[in-house]
Amino acid sequence: MRLAQNPADLAKLVASGDMRRLVRALARYDAVQLGAQLDNLEPRAQDVVMQHLPVERRAAALAGMRYEVAAEIIGRLAPEEAAGLLDDLESDDAADILGRIDEAKLRQILARFDAADAHAIEELLAYPEHSAGGIMSPSFFSVHQDVTIAEATRLIQTADELPQHVQYLYVVDEHDRLVGVIGLRDLVLSKPDQPIHSVMATELVTVTADTDQEKVAEVASRYDLVAIPVVDEQRRLLGVVTIDDIVDVLREEATEDILRMAGAGQMMVDTRTFGPSFRARLPWLGAAAGGGLLVAISLQGFETALRSVPALALFMPVVAGMGGNVGTQSSTIVVRGLAVGFVETTRIGRLVLREVALGASLGMVYGIVIALLAPLLGTTGSDPFGLGLVITLGMMGSMIIAAAVGTSAPLILHRLNIDPAIATGPFVTTSVDILGLLFYFWLATVVLNIVG
């Protein structure tokens, strides 16, 4: 397979106005590569590229893009042109794109669809955006439980149109309730005269339409599934979440967690222009600035300690920095563990104790090392042993606090049904800085016998 070129090459061709070279370059991309390149172009360049693509390739290129970016392109098209492009996509892909454009434009586009197709898309749009119903495909292949393997095979072969992704054949009873599933491999290897209910799997893994998409992806990953049936309360089959959507969810959720942890928004599309990036980062950095002011205010009572032992100020950054690093490490491990099901909320006590023990051990090691190196600065004052003890115990205390806060905060937020990814931002950093430095200076006043 030919590797995709740098998207800057397409941008340069668009800027140069040499459309003949652009058309030749586009011919070298497959749909997936083209979609990835379009994701990273400026809006004007995207429009030019789409205009110079053959009509029959435009829908495939759109399907290869991130839904947020594809929605921006659709939003700039005339309703008739947008409907023509989306009509060539699977209904779940079309719904994922249309769910990200404004209501007025959505209605204009749906009015250009065939009534049945428009109804199918509207049904998908009615489900919550991040639910199994919102990402499922309503296209699936099902047969009655009394048919034979030969009859089921013939039904597949004579079908007018098969779903894009057919990994499993779903078996239903007379009330259209899901009772079993059989993979295509097992279907081919089974004897033609066997009834399908005798070879189908009856231990089913299903989700409901309101199941969160992150839970759907977790179930698929845990059970090694390439498709998950979506059922209603009566176990009637509503649709199927297929592997392409499962991968999209895994990527989307991981990206969202990483960006939230960094305080940089929730989607990569937020980082493409100045305005959205500014709005996404402003409150987080404001919280960090406020946290810094709180740290300064909380340390006002220790001015005497700083005047008596100026060397204490030299080690403030390392005490706060090491604590902040431990807090970030602990919270990141917990957040990711919760996301992939590795952290069990029923064993919180053991997890917190382990992280606290790690913080204490690491704090002792680095505290001793830094205390031993402190005399090299020549500012240890009249009590170098006391200062070394403050540094060691202060480092240990700061890192114990950091581990406890970094572990507990995301777990508490998870219990409150709040995204725990936000716990790795200013909240943990500010809390660790305030508590760690307060402990450090309190310890200094006690060990060094500083009277304020």
TAGIHU-V473134 format. One record per run of one state. SS is the DSSP state (hx for helix, st for strand, lp for the rest). FROM is the first residue (numbers start at 1). TO is the last residue. If there is no record, write none. Layout:
BEGIN
ss=SS from=FROM to=TO
ss=SS from=FROM to=TO
END
This chain:
BEGIN
ss=lp from=1 to=6
ss=hx from=7 to=16
ss=lp from=17 to=18
ss=hx from=19 to=26
ss=lp from=27 to=30
ss=hx from=31 to=39
ss=lp from=40 to=42
ss=hx from=43 to=52
ss=lp from=53 to=54
ss=hx from=55 to=63
ss=lp from=64 to=66
ss=hx from=67 to=76
ss=lp from=77 to=78
ss=hx from=79 to=86
ss=lp from=87 to=90
ss=hx from=91 to=98
ss=lp from=99 to=102
ss=hx from=103 to=110
ss=lp from=111 to=114
ss=hx from=115 to=126
ss=lp from=127 to=130
ss=st from=131 to=131
ss=hx from=132 to=135
ss=lp from=136 to=136
ss=st from=137 to=137
ss=lp from=138 to=141
ss=st from=142 to=144
ss=lp from=145 to=147
ss=st from=148 to=148
ss=hx from=149 to=157
ss=lp from=158 to=167
ss=st from=168 to=172
ss=lp from=173 to=176
ss=st from=177 to=183
ss=hx from=184 to=189
ss=lp from=190 to=194
ss=st from=195 to=195
ss=hx from=196 to=198
ss=lp from=199 to=200
ss=st from=201 to=201
ss=lp from=202 to=205
ss=st from=206 to=208
ss=lp from=209 to=211
ss=st from=212 to=212
ss=hx from=213 to=223
ss=lp from=224 to=226
ss=st from=227 to=231
ss=lp from=232 to=235
ss=st from=236 to=242
ss=hx from=243 to=262
ss=lp from=263 to=267
ss=hx from=268 to=271
ss=lp from=272 to=273
ss=hx from=274 to=298
ss=lp from=299 to=299
ss=hx from=300 to=308
ss=lp from=309 to=310
ss=hx from=311 to=314
ss=lp from=315 to=315
ss=hx from=316 to=340
ss=lp from=341 to=344
ss=hx from=345 to=377
ss=lp from=378 to=383
ss=hx from=384 to=415
ss=lp from=416 to=419
ss=hx from=420 to=424
ss=lp from=425 to=425
ss=hx from=426 to=447
ss=lp from=448 to=452
END
